[in-house]
Amino acid sequence: MIDPMRIGVPREIKAQEFRVGATPACVTGYVADGHEVLVESAAGEGAGFSDAAYVAAGAHVTKDAGETWAQDMVIKVKEPLPAEYPYLRQDQLLFTYLHLAAVPALADALMQAGTSAIAYETVEGQSGEFVCLSPMSAIAGRLSIQQGAKYLERPFGGRGVLLGGVPGVPRGHVIILGGGVVGTQAARMAVGLGADVTILDVSPRRLADLEELFGGRVQTLFATADNLATCLCRADLVVGAVLVPGAAAPKLIRREHLGLMQSGALIVDVAVDQGGCVETTQPTSHVEPVFTVDGIQHYCVANMPSAVARTATQALVSVTTPYGRRLAGQGLLAAIAADPGLERGLNVHAGGVTHPAVARALGVPQRPLAA
Ligand SMILES: NC(=O)c1ccc[n+]([C@@H]2O[C@H](COP(=O)([O-])OP(=O)(O)OC[C@H]3O[C@@H](n4cnc5c(N)ncnc54)[C@H](O)[C@@H]3O)[C@@H](O)[C@H]2O)c1
């Protein structure tokens, strides 16, 4: 039995990040387990959870961000930003999204500080699924079509195409690169709007599953260079939804491909958090979500689910909190020893990168977890 933990929940400081790492209902659970929870004032405001609700659930509230970072375990949503690096330290367990392959400076900061960092996005469930990534992917996939439909409208800089068309007028063409969770949910929304939908993937198994799921309402294609080029010529909206776990996203659309596309077409690169699957992708925020390169609008918001912060927070904490309670109750080493899927979540420990794919992507040696 280990000592109860002191848990900190800082307010997110990323631009337009409205989610929070723990809700008052999560606090109730941690407190019932005997832990202490310190929440930064206004941390839950953007998702509709007041300081008073946290206090009623048994948390303490502080205006000092540093105090929340000084606790044994820090629960967040997004990766620490440079302003937060000074808070990283040894004997600190950080539980949050990290996407280290896209942010080598953060990997360095975590290693130098000696922080133990578990990345939500590499925690695996019993069948190897990315259990803490998929609810956010489902939301981002659905939003990609909602946002895509908006930015195809003329007043938003688009080519003035209605995805569903109308009788006698062609439907909009939606091309989805990667038919995993984001891609499937994007396809669901696009099909629901009446668009003409094509999904490209490298996995024959995934393509077969998609055929089964959509029953002929979407076109599935192998993600070959030829198929991609043909699709880009007629695309109104391209959704980038590929993932190579732990690694930077492959650049499937190169700058010269933009010349194949129709002027005013739109790319929503959801994979931007892993560096993006489009060469011209640059991360954007909800404040200024789009930019144009060679006549093609790019929407590259790295924290899309924050736009629907209440839904997203509830979906996120429902998958992360059971792990958080095990980490707090058993301690890091016992909790990961009992669950190999949670061990896959550990990205940095004792000054080294422990996750093999993340180490490969960063070009650093993988540090095996000491016995
Ligand atoms: N921007 C955001 O706010 C946000 C939110 C959630 C998820 N994401 C990101 O979206 C991306 C997709 O996530 P997911 O949960 O759908 O992943 P997933 O693992 O469920 O699906 C990824 C799919 O990409 C396919 N793929 C891999 N390489 C490919 C290639 N070269 N060509 C075509 N397909 C390829 C895989 O076969 C798989 O089907 C990830 O980078 C994830 O981090 C971003």
PDBQT file of the ligand as one rigid body, heavy atoms in Angstrom, charges set to zero:
ROOT
HETATM    1  N1  LIG A 401      -6.092  17.782 -34.458  1.00  0.00    +0.000 N 
HETATM    2  C1  LIG A 401      -6.736  17.245 -33.432  1.00  0.00    +0.000 C 
HETATM    3  O1  LIG A 401      -7.354  17.947 -32.638  1.00  0.00    +0.000 OA
HETATM    4  C2  LIG A 401      -6.743  15.745 -33.252  1.00  0.00    +0.000 A 
HETATM    5  C3  LIG A 401      -7.645  15.137 -32.376  1.00  0.00    +0.000 A 
HETATM    6  C4  LIG A 401      -7.640  13.737 -32.283  1.00  0.00    +0.000 A 
HETATM    7  C5  LIG A 401      -6.762  12.985 -33.047  1.00  0.00    +0.000 A 
HETATM    8  N2  LIG A 401      -5.882  13.623 -33.874  1.00  0.00    +0.000 N 
HETATM    9  C6  LIG A 401      -4.931  12.899 -34.720  1.00  0.00    +0.000 C 
HETATM   10  O2  LIG A 401      -5.592  12.314 -35.831  1.00  0.00    +0.000 OA
HETATM   11  C7  LIG A 401      -4.739  11.300 -36.372  1.00  0.00    +0.000 C 
HETATM   12  C8  LIG A 401      -5.547  10.021 -36.661  1.00  0.00    +0.000 C 
HETATM   13  O3  LIG A 401      -5.957   9.452 -35.418  1.00  0.00    +0.000 OA
HETATM   14  P1  LIG A 401      -6.841   8.112 -35.359  1.00  0.00    +0.000 P 
HETATM   15  O4  LIG A 401      -7.234   7.949 -33.934  1.00  0.00    +0.000 OA
HETATM   16  O5  LIG A 401      -7.877   8.112 -36.405  1.00  0.00    +0.000 OA
HETATM   17  O6  LIG A 401      -5.740   7.008 -35.710  1.00  0.00    +0.000 OA
HETATM   18  P2  LIG A 401      -6.058   5.485 -36.148  1.00  0.00    +0.000 P 
HETATM   19  O7  LIG A 401      -4.860   4.702 -35.749  1.00  0.00    +0.000 OA
HETATM   20  O8  LIG A 401      -7.380   5.049 -35.654  1.00  0.00    +0.000 OA
HETATM   21  O9  LIG A 401      -6.150   5.572 -37.735  1.00  0.00    +0.000 OA
HETATM   22  C9  LIG A 401      -5.056   5.912 -38.530  1.00  0.00    +0.000 C 
HETATM   23  C10 LIG A 401      -5.236   5.238 -39.880  1.00  0.00    +0.000 C 
HETATM   24  O10 LIG A 401      -4.194   5.722 -40.737  1.00  0.00    +0.000 OA
HETATM   25  C11 LIG A 401      -3.865   4.650 -41.588  1.00  0.00    +0.000 C 
HETATM   26  N3  LIG A 401      -2.580   4.916 -42.220  1.00  0.00    +0.000 N 
HETATM   27  C12 LIG A 401      -1.332   4.817 -41.705  1.00  0.00    +0.000 A 
HETATM   28  N4  LIG A 401      -0.418   5.164 -42.626  1.00  0.00    +0.000 NA
HETATM   29  C13 LIG A 401      -1.111   5.494 -43.748  1.00  0.00    +0.000 A 
HETATM   30  C14 LIG A 401      -0.727   5.934 -45.042  1.00  0.00    +0.000 A 
HETATM   31  N5  LIG A 401       0.565   6.103 -45.372  1.00  0.00    +0.000 N 
HETATM   32  N6  LIG A 401      -1.708   6.193 -45.932  1.00  0.00    +0.000 NA
HETATM   33  C15 LIG A 401      -3.008   6.024 -45.620  1.00  0.00    +0.000 A 
HETATM   34  N7  LIG A 401      -3.439   5.598 -44.411  1.00  0.00    +0.000 NA
HETATM   35  C16 LIG A 401      -2.490   5.344 -43.488  1.00  0.00    +0.000 A 
HETATM   36  C17 LIG A 401      -3.863   3.424 -40.665  1.00  0.00    +0.000 C 
HETATM   37  O11 LIG A 401      -3.950   2.213 -41.394  1.00  0.00    +0.000 OA
HETATM   38  C18 LIG A 401      -5.117   3.719 -39.834  1.00  0.00    +0.000 C 
HETATM   39  O12 LIG A 401      -6.285   3.109 -40.380  1.00  0.00    +0.000 OA
HETATM   40  C19 LIG A 401      -3.632  11.125 -35.314  1.00  0.00    +0.000 C 
HETATM   41  O13 LIG A 401      -2.484  11.842 -35.718  1.00  0.00    +0.000 OA
HETATM   42  C20 LIG A 401      -4.215  11.738 -34.078  1.00  0.00    +0.000 C 
HETATM   43  O14 LIG A 401      -3.219  12.176 -33.156  1.00  0.00    +0.000 OA
HETATM   44  C21 LIG A 401      -5.853  14.980 -33.984  1.00  0.00    +0.000 A 
ENDROOT
TORSDOF 0
